[in-house]
């Protein structure tokens, strides 16, 4: 299938479908509590939101949880209350004094660094009363952490929280005034994250938010060598965050976005490897959270970009038509999960025709005879399967795809048919009794069905597609998906 022309592509960024709502910018508590709630509309990215959604989402900013020096959580609301009540000067804090002995010279150096950071924060003026009120809270918080670090330069919690304050303050910069640049605040935040992780190398929260700060700095530099180096730093920090906290779909999604940005800058010979890595990160995020619509959409955009490159240059194991079709599956799924997101709606208009309508996916799988899942390998046949909003069904080679009235195909030959509502789980499997090749196990209330994909890459796309259709069904959005593929 040929690619669409440039003037048909909605809201494009660098030749691709517009990227999704950028990074998931929230602080983590280490237990995955900041994961988006699948039952809520995700205009904001978690309750412990650090920063706004940049491309799509609400104008509201969620709460940022900041740790007080030591251990207890100190929220923005508490900071505001203390500020209003006049109880919050740094001399009145009850935190224990756990200062490490330092020379007078080191103390002086720390004071000078603190002063430089405070000068940046103090010079910020918000663009409206809400922004000014928020900045007063952030300034107050910064004083607390500066005081804590002067008492104990090894207080990595205070360093981490101060970095968060600087990073949040960067969003409060009014570009129309003489306020310091956003870049200067982000650079200072990065320094604090660096210090915090040197003191405590297991702070996955710090690596995660540090990577976001670096990414924001990279975006300001366009397609330059300096931006390339910053994107590489961001990907390294996301990698560290994921190694320390593997159960974080947000970090995996952001890692994929950073790799996607990096792939647009590096020499052409390096691009495909980085793009494949980005695909793997988005896919891993979805496998952790099947309804993570941002990662689903992002995977669609990166596959669309790969399809564009393949149509121009060739040289990929999968055809551009197949890549366009794969891209459309993920974008359609993201739209089905969040039909009110305008970016998803615009992208769907572009890619809907790339779906094998009236189905979501059509392809080949090797299957056993109906009713005999342990048949000899020689009896397994490679046949066509179709997937729509209702289920997965086998189509024999001599039959038309559109004739699927029931459990048997039109001429009465038995066919495998799996209703989405009957599925219990879908997973790859490794069973020596099966024919060679990447195998899928679909467990239903009626038993298990085993199928063999043509390659590991096709295995991933089948697994994703079936899981996404089931997730859409479980979220009560089947009618939206049905409208996409049958309307």
C-alpha positions as CSV (number, residue, x, y, z in Angstrom):
1,X,0.0,0.0,0.0
2,X,1.5,3.3,-1.0
3,X,2.1,6.1,1.5
4,X,-0.2,9.1,1.7
5,X,0.9,12.4,0.4
6,X,2.2,15.1,2.7
7,X,-0.8,17.3,2.5
8,X,-3.0,14.5,3.8
9,X,-1.0,13.9,6.9
10,X,-2.6,15.5,10.0
11,X,-0.6,17.3,12.7
12,X,2.7,15.9,11.6
13,X,6.0,16.2,13.4
14,X,9.1,15.6,11.4
15,X,7.4,13.7,8.6
16,X,5.6,11.3,10.9
17,X,2.1,11.2,12.5
18,X,2.1,13.6,15.4
19,X,3.7,12.1,18.5
20,X,1.5,11.3,21.4
21,X,1.1,13.4,24.6
22,X,4.9,13.3,25.1
23,X,6.4,11.9,28.2
24,X,4.5,10.7,31.2
25,X,5.9,13.2,33.6
26,X,5.1,12.1,37.1
27,X,7.1,11.2,40.2
28,X,7.1,7.6,41.2
29,X,6.7,6.1,44.6
30,X,8.4,2.9,43.7
31,X,5.3,0.8,43.9
32,X,3.7,1.6,40.5
33,X,1.1,3.8,42.2
34,X,1.6,6.5,39.6
35,X,0.5,4.2,36.8
36,X,-2.5,5.6,35.0
37,X,-5.8,4.2,36.3
38,X,-7.3,2.3,33.3
39,X,-10.8,3.3,34.5
40,X,-10.1,7.1,34.4
41,X,-9.6,9.5,31.6
42,X,-5.9,10.2,31.4
43,X,-5.8,13.9,30.6
44,X,-3.1,14.0,33.3
45,X,-0.4,11.4,33.7
46,X,-0.9,10.1,37.2
47,X,-1.8,11.7,40.5
48,X,1.7,12.5,41.3
49,X,2.0,14.6,38.2
50,X,5.2,16.6,37.8
51,X,4.4,18.5,34.7
52,X,1.7,19.2,32.2
53,X,0.9,17.0,29.2
54,X,2.6,18.9,26.5
55,X,0.8,18.0,23.2
56,X,-2.5,16.7,24.4
57,X,-4.4,16.8,27.6
58,X,-5.7,19.0,30.3
59,X,-4.5,22.5,31.2
60,X,-4.6,21.5,34.8
61,X,-1.4,20.5,36.7
62,X,-1.7,17.7,39.2
63,X,-0.1,17.7,42.6
64,X,3.6,17.0,42.9
65,X,4.5,15.2,46.0
66,X,7.7,16.4,47.5
67,X,9.6,14.7,50.3
68,X,10.5,16.7,53.4
69,X,14.1,16.4,54.4
70,X,14.2,12.9,55.8
71,X,11.2,10.7,55.0
72,X,7.7,12.0,55.3
73,X,5.7,13.1,52.2
74,X,5.2,16.9,52.0
75,X,2.6,17.8,49.5
76,X,2.0,21.1,47.6
77,X,-1.2,21.6,49.5
78,X,0.7,21.4,52.8
79,X,3.3,23.8,51.5
80,X,0.6,26.2,50.5
81,X,-1.1,26.0,53.9
82,X,2.1,26.6,55.8
83,X,2.9,29.5,53.5
84,X,-0.5,31.1,54.2
85,X,-0.3,30.4,57.9
86,X,3.2,31.9,58.2
87,X,4.5,28.7,59.8
88,X,6.9,27.7,57.1
89,X,10.2,29.5,57.7
90,X,13.1,27.2,57.5
91,X,14.2,27.9,61.0
92,X,11.0,26.3,62.5
93,X,11.5,22.9,60.9
94,X,11.6,19.9,63.2
95,X,13.6,17.6,61.0
96,X,16.4,15.8,62.8
97,X,19.9,17.3,62.3
98,X,21.8,14.4,60.7
99,X,24.5,16.6,59.2
100,X,27.7,14.9,58.1
101,X,30.9,16.8,59.3
102,X,32.2,18.9,56.5
103,X,35.1,21.3,56.1
104,X,34.4,25.1,56.1
105,X,35.5,25.2,52.5
106,X,32.9,22.5,51.4
107,X,30.2,24.3,53.3
108,X,31.0,27.5,51.5
109,X,30.9,25.8,48.1
110,X,27.6,24.3,48.9
111,X,26.2,27.7,50.0
112,X,27.4,29.3,46.8
113,X,25.7,26.5,44.7
114,X,22.5,27.0,46.7
115,X,22.6,30.7,46.1
116,X,22.9,30.3,42.4
117,X,19.9,28.0,42.3
118,X,17.9,30.3,44.6
119,X,18.7,33.3,42.4
120,X,17.2,31.4,39.4
121,X,14.0,30.6,41.3
122,X,13.6,34.0,42.9
123,X,13.7,35.8,39.6
124,X,10.7,33.8,38.2
125,X,7.4,35.7,37.8
126,X,4.3,33.8,36.8
127,X,2.2,34.9,33.9
128,X,-1.0,35.1,35.9
129,X,-2.1,35.0,39.6
130,X,-2.3,31.2,39.5
131,X,1.3,31.0,38.2
132,X,2.6,33.5,40.8
133,X,0.8,31.6,43.6
134,X,2.3,28.3,42.5
135,X,5.8,29.9,42.2
136,X,5.6,31.2,45.7
137,X,5.0,27.7,46.9
138,X,7.9,26.4,44.8
139,X,10.2,29.1,46.1
140,X,9.2,28.3,49.7
141,X,9.9,24.6,49.0
142,X,13.3,25.4,47.5
143,X,14.3,27.3,50.7
144,X,13.5,24.3,52.7
145,X,15.6,22.0,50.6
146,X,18.5,24.5,50.5
147,X,18.4,24.7,54.2
148,X,18.4,20.9,54.5
149,X,21.4,20.5,52.2
150,X,23.4,23.1,54.1
151,X,22.8,21.1,57.3
152,X,23.5,17.8,55.6
153,X,25.1,17.9,52.1
154,X,24.6,14.1,51.8
155,X,20.8,14.4,52.1
156,X,19.9,12.9,48.7
157,X,16.2,13.2,49.4
158,X,16.5,17.0,49.7
159,X,18.6,17.1,46.5
160,X,16.1,15.1,44.6
161,X,13.2,17.2,45.8
162,X,15.0,20.4,45.0
163,X,15.6,19.1,41.5
164,X,11.8,18.6,41.2
165,X,11.2,22.1,42.4
166,X,13.6,23.5,39.8
167,X,12.1,21.3,37.1
168,X,8.5,22.4,38.0
169,X,9.7,26.0,38.1
170,X,10.9,25.7,34.5
171,X,7.3,25.4,33.4
172,X,6.5,28.6,35.3
173,X,8.9,30.7,33.3
174,X,7.2,33.5,31.4
175,X,8.9,33.8,28.1
176,X,7.7,37.4,27.6
177,X,9.6,38.7,30.6
178,X,13.2,38.9,31.8
179,X,12.8,35.6,33.8
180,X,15.6,33.1,33.5
181,X,15.4,30.7,30.7
182,X,13.8,27.4,31.1
183,X,17.0,25.8,30.0
184,X,18.9,27.3,32.9
185,X,16.4,25.9,35.4
186,X,16.4,22.5,33.8
187,X,20.2,22.4,33.7
188,X,20.3,23.2,37.5
189,X,17.7,20.5,38.1
190,X,19.9,18.0,36.2
191,X,22.9,18.9,38.5
192,X,20.7,18.2,41.6
193,X,19.6,14.8,40.1
194,X,23.2,14.0,39.4
195,X,24.2,14.7,43.0
196,X,21.3,12.8,44.4
197,X,22.1,9.7,42.3
198,X,25.7,9.8,43.2
199,X,24.8,9.7,46.8
200,X,22.1,7.0,46.2
201,X,22.5,5.1,42.9
202,X,19.2,3.3,43.5
203,X,16.9,6.3,43.2
204,X,14.9,5.2,40.1
205,X,12.6,8.2,40.6
206,X,15.6,10.6,40.2
207,X,16.8,8.9,37.0
208,X,13.3,9.0,35.5
209,X,12.7,12.7,36.2
210,X,16.3,13.5,35.3
211,X,15.7,11.9,31.9
212,X,12.6,14.1,31.4
213,X,14.6,17.2,32.2
214,X,17.3,16.2,29.8
215,X,14.6,15.5,27.1
216,X,13.1,19.0,27.6
217,X,16.6,20.5,27.1
218,X,17.1,18.4,24.0
219,X,13.8,19.6,22.4
220,X,14.9,23.2,22.7
221,X,17.9,22.4,20.4
222,X,16.1,20.9,17.4
223,X,18.1,18.5,15.2
224,X,21.6,19.5,16.3
225,X,24.6,17.5,17.5
226,X,24.1,18.9,21.0
227,X,20.5,17.6,20.9
228,X,21.7,14.2,19.8
229,X,24.0,14.0,22.8
230,X,21.2,15.1,25.2
231,X,18.8,12.5,23.8
232,X,21.5,9.8,24.3
233,X,21.9,11.0,27.9
234,X,18.1,10.8,28.3
235,X,17.9,7.3,27.0
236,X,20.7,6.2,29.3
237,X,18.8,7.6,32.3
238,X,15.6,5.9,31.3
239,X,17.5,2.7,31.0
240,X,18.8,3.1,34.5
241,X,15.3,3.9,35.8
242,X,13.8,0.8,34.1
243,X,16.6,-1.5,35.4
244,X,15.9,-0.2,39.0
245,X,12.1,-0.4,38.5
246,X,11.2,-2.7,35.7
247,X,7.5,-2.5,36.4
248,X,7.1,1.0,35.0
249,X,5.2,1.4,31.7
250,X,5.6,5.1,31.9
251,X,9.4,4.9,31.9
252,X,9.4,2.4,29.1
253,X,7.1,4.7,27.1
254,X,9.3,7.7,27.7
255,X,12.4,5.7,26.8
256,X,10.8,4.7,23.5
257,X,9.9,8.4,22.8
258,X,13.5,9.5,23.5
259,X,14.8,6.8,21.1
260,X,12.3,7.9,18.5
261,X,13.6,11.5,18.8
262,X,17.2,10.2,18.6
263,X,16.5,8.2,15.5
264,X,15.5,11.4,13.7
265,X,19.0,12.9,14.3
266,X,21.5,10.1,14.0
267,X,23.1,9.1,10.6
268,X,20.9,7.0,8.4
269,X,23.0,3.9,9.0
270,X,22.1,4.0,12.7
271,X,18.5,4.9,12.4
272,X,16.9,1.5,11.9
273,X,18.5,-0.1,14.9
274,X,17.3,2.7,17.2
275,X,13.8,2.6,15.7
276,X,13.6,-1.1,16.4
277,X,14.7,-0.4,20.0
278,X,12.0,2.2,20.3
279,X,9.4,-0.3,19.1
280,X,10.5,-2.8,21.7
281,X,10.2,-0.2,24.5
282,X,6.6,0.8,23.5
283,X,5.7,-2.9,23.1
284,X,7.1,-3.7,26.6
285,X,5.1,-0.8,28.1
286,X,1.9,-2.2,26.5
287,X,2.7,-5.6,27.8
288,X,2.8,-4.2,31.3
289,X,-0.4,-2.3,30.9
290,X,-2.6,-3.4,28.0
291,X,-4.8,-0.2,28.0
292,X,-1.8,2.2,28.1
293,X,-3.2,4.2,25.2
294,X,-0.3,6.6,25.0
295,X,2.2,3.8,24.4
296,X,-0.2,2.1,22.0
297,X,-0.5,5.3,20.0
298,X,3.3,5.9,20.1
299,X,3.9,2.4,18.8
300,X,1.6,3.2,15.9
301,X,3.5,6.4,15.1
302,X,6.9,4.8,15.2
303,X,5.7,2.0,12.9
304,X,4.2,4.6,10.6
305,X,7.6,6.3,10.4
306,X,9.3,3.0,9.7
307,X,6.8,2.3,6.9
308,X,7.5,5.7,5.4
309,X,11.3,5.0,5.4
310,X,10.8,1.5,4.1
311,X,8.6,2.7,1.2
312,X,11.4,5.1,0.2
313,X,14.4,2.9,0.7
314,X,13.3,-0.7,1.1
315,X,15.6,-3.0,2.9
316,X,13.3,-4.1,5.8
317,X,12.2,-7.6,6.5
318,X,8.6,-6.5,6.5
319,X,7.0,-4.7,3.6
320,X,5.9,-1.1,3.9
321,X,2.3,-2.2,3.3
322,X,2.4,-4.5,6.3
323,X,4.1,-1.8,8.5
324,X,1.3,0.7,7.5
325,X,-1.3,-1.9,8.4
326,X,0.4,-2.6,11.8
327,X,0.6,1.1,12.5
328,X,-3.1,1.5,11.8
329,X,-3.9,-1.3,14.3
330,X,-2.3,0.5,17.2
331,X,-3.7,3.9,16.2
332,X,-7.2,2.4,15.9
333,X,-6.8,0.8,19.3
334,X,-5.7,4.0,20.9
335,X,-8.7,5.8,19.4
336,X,-11.1,3.1,20.6
337,X,-9.7,3.4,24.1
338,X,-9.8,7.3,24.1
339,X,-12.2,8.3,21.3
340,X,-12.3,12.0,22.5
341,X,-8.5,12.5,22.0
342,X,-8.3,14.8,18.9
343,X,-4.8,13.7,18.0
344,X,-5.9,10.0,17.9
345,X,-8.9,11.0,15.8
346,X,-6.9,12.9,13.3
347,X,-4.3,10.1,13.0
348,X,-7.1,7.5,12.5
349,X,-8.5,9.5,9.6
350,X,-5.1,9.1,7.9
351,X,-4.5,5.4,8.6
352,X,-8.0,3.8,8.6
353,X,-7.8,2.9,4.9
354,X,-4.6,1.0,5.7
355,X,-6.5,-1.6,7.8
356,X,-7.8,-4.8,6.1
357,X,-11.4,-3.6,6.4
358,X,-13.8,-4.9,7.6
359,X,-11.2,-6.5,9.9
360,X,-8.5,-5.2,12.2
361,X,-5.9,-7.7,11.2
362,X,-5.6,-10.4,8.5
363,X,-2.7,-12.8,8.3
364,X,-1.4,-16.3,8.3
365,X,-1.0,-18.7,11.2
366,X,-0.3,-22.4,11.3
367,X,-3.0,-24.3,13.1
368,X,-4.0,-27.9,14.0
369,X,-7.2,-29.5,12.7
370,X,-10.3,-28.3,14.6
371,X,-10.8,-30.3,17.7
372,X,-7.4,-32.0,17.7
373,X,-4.8,-29.6,19.3
374,X,-2.2,-32.4,19.7
375,X,-2.4,-33.6,16.1
376,X,0.8,-34.8,14.4
377,X,2.9,-31.9,13.1
378,X,2.2,-33.0,9.5
379,X,-1.5,-32.3,10.0
380,X,-1.0,-28.7,11.0
381,X,-1.8,-26.3,8.1
382,X,-0.8,-22.7,7.4
383,X,-4.1,-20.9,6.8
384,X,-5.5,-17.4,6.9
385,X,-7.0,-15.9,10.0
386,X,-9.0,-12.7,10.5
387,X,-9.5,-10.6,13.6
388,X,-12.3,-8.2,14.2
389,X,-14.0,-6.7,17.3
390,X,-15.9,-10.0,17.9
391,X,-13.1,-12.5,17.6
392,X,-10.5,-14.5,15.7
393,X,-11.5,-16.9,13.0
394,X,-9.8,-19.2,10.5
395,X,-10.5,-18.8,6.8
396,X,-9.6,-21.7,4.5
397,X,-7.7,-20.7,1.4
398,X,-10.6,-21.3,-1.0
399,X,-13.1,-19.1,0.8
400,X,-13.9,-15.4,0.8
401,X,-13.0,-13.5,3.9
402,X,-16.4,-11.7,4.1
403,X,-18.4,-14.9,4.5
404,X,-18.1,-15.6,8.2
405,X,-21.7,-16.3,9.5
406,X,-21.0,-18.8,12.3
407,X,-18.7,-21.4,13.9
408,X,-18.1,-23.0,10.5
409,X,-17.1,-21.5,7.2
410,X,-19.5,-21.0,4.3
411,X,-19.0,-24.5,2.8
412,X,-19.4,-26.3,6.1
413,X,-15.7,-27.0,6.6
414,X,-14.7,-26.8,10.3
415,X,-12.8,-23.7,11.3
416,X,-11.2,-22.4,14.4
417,X,-13.3,-19.6,15.9
418,X,-12.4,-17.8,19.1
419,X,-14.9,-15.2,20.6
420,X,-13.2,-12.3,22.3
421,X,-15.5,-12.5,25.3
422,X,-14.4,-16.1,25.9
423,X,-10.7,-15.3,26.2
424,X,-8.9,-15.8,29.5
425,X,-5.4,-15.1,28.4
426,X,-3.2,-14.7,25.4
427,X,0.5,-15.5,25.6
428,X,3.6,-16.8,23.8
429,X,4.5,-20.3,24.7
430,X,7.3,-22.7,24.4
431,X,6.1,-26.3,24.1
432,X,8.2,-29.0,22.5
433,X,5.1,-30.9,21.4
434,X,4.2,-28.1,19.1
435,X,5.5,-27.7,15.5
436,X,8.6,-25.5,15.3
437,X,8.2,-21.8,15.2
438,X,6.9,-18.9,17.4
439,X,3.8,-20.2,19.1
440,X,0.7,-18.5,20.6
441,X,-1.5,-20.0,23.4
442,X,-5.0,-18.6,23.5
443,X,-6.6,-19.8,26.7
444,X,-10.4,-19.5,26.7
445,X,-13.3,-20.7,28.9
446,X,-13.6,-23.6,26.5
447,X,-9.9,-24.7,26.5
448,X,-6.6,-23.8,24.9
449,X,-5.9,-23.1,21.2
450,X,-2.3,-23.2,19.9
451,X,-1.2,-21.4,16.8
452,X,2.2,-20.9,15.1
453,X,3.2,-17.5,13.7
454,X,5.5,-17.1,10.6
455,X,8.1,-15.2,12.6
456,X,8.8,-13.7,16.0
457,X,7.9,-10.3,14.6
458,X,4.5,-11.5,13.4
459,X,4.0,-13.3,16.7
460,X,4.3,-9.9,18.5
461,X,1.8,-8.3,16.2
462,X,-0.7,-11.1,16.6
463,X,-0.3,-11.1,20.4
464,X,-0.7,-7.3,20.6
465,X,-3.7,-7.2,18.3
466,X,-5.7,-9.9,20.1
467,X,-4.8,-8.4,23.5
468,X,-5.8,-5.0,22.4
469,X,-9.2,-6.2,21.1
470,X,-9.8,-8.0,24.3
471,X,-8.8,-4.9,26.4
472,X,-11.1,-2.7,24.3
473,X,-13.9,-5.2,25.0
474,X,-13.1,-5.3,28.7
475,X,-13.2,-1.5,28.9
476,X,-16.6,-1.4,27.3
477,X,-15.4,0.2,24.0
478,X,-16.2,-2.5,21.5
479,X,-18.8,-0.4,19.8
480,X,-16.1,2.2,19.1
481,X,-13.8,-0.4,17.5
482,X,-16.7,-1.9,15.6
483,X,-17.5,1.6,14.2
484,X,-13.8,2.0,13.0
485,X,-13.6,-1.3,11.1
486,X,-17.2,-1.7,9.9
487,X,-18.4,1.9,9.5
